[in-house]
Amino acid sequence: MDFQVDIDWQEIFEFQPGFIVELKSQPGVFDTVAAYEPMMVPPVWLKNDPCPRYPHELRVVFRSVDNITSPLQCELASTEKEMVAY
């Protein structure tokens, strides 16, 4: 696996889990971002859509400030879960 890949950090913060998005090809159809996987193509997974989407297919309509996390916070959260398991 090549970890030297350029990661689009702006895009990662644009599509945080919990954000509400609209499908540009289907105006009025809304869904919630389930995950953003930077190593996947396409990278955006929606809760009610079985296939991932490209960011250019979506328009963010609501950003939940409570759900915004940094990669460091995600790392700390997974470490805390591992510590609790022991």
Helices and strands as residue ranges (DSSP letters): H 9-14, E 20-23, E 30-36, E 44-46, E 49-53, G 55-57, E 58-62, G 65-67, H 71-85
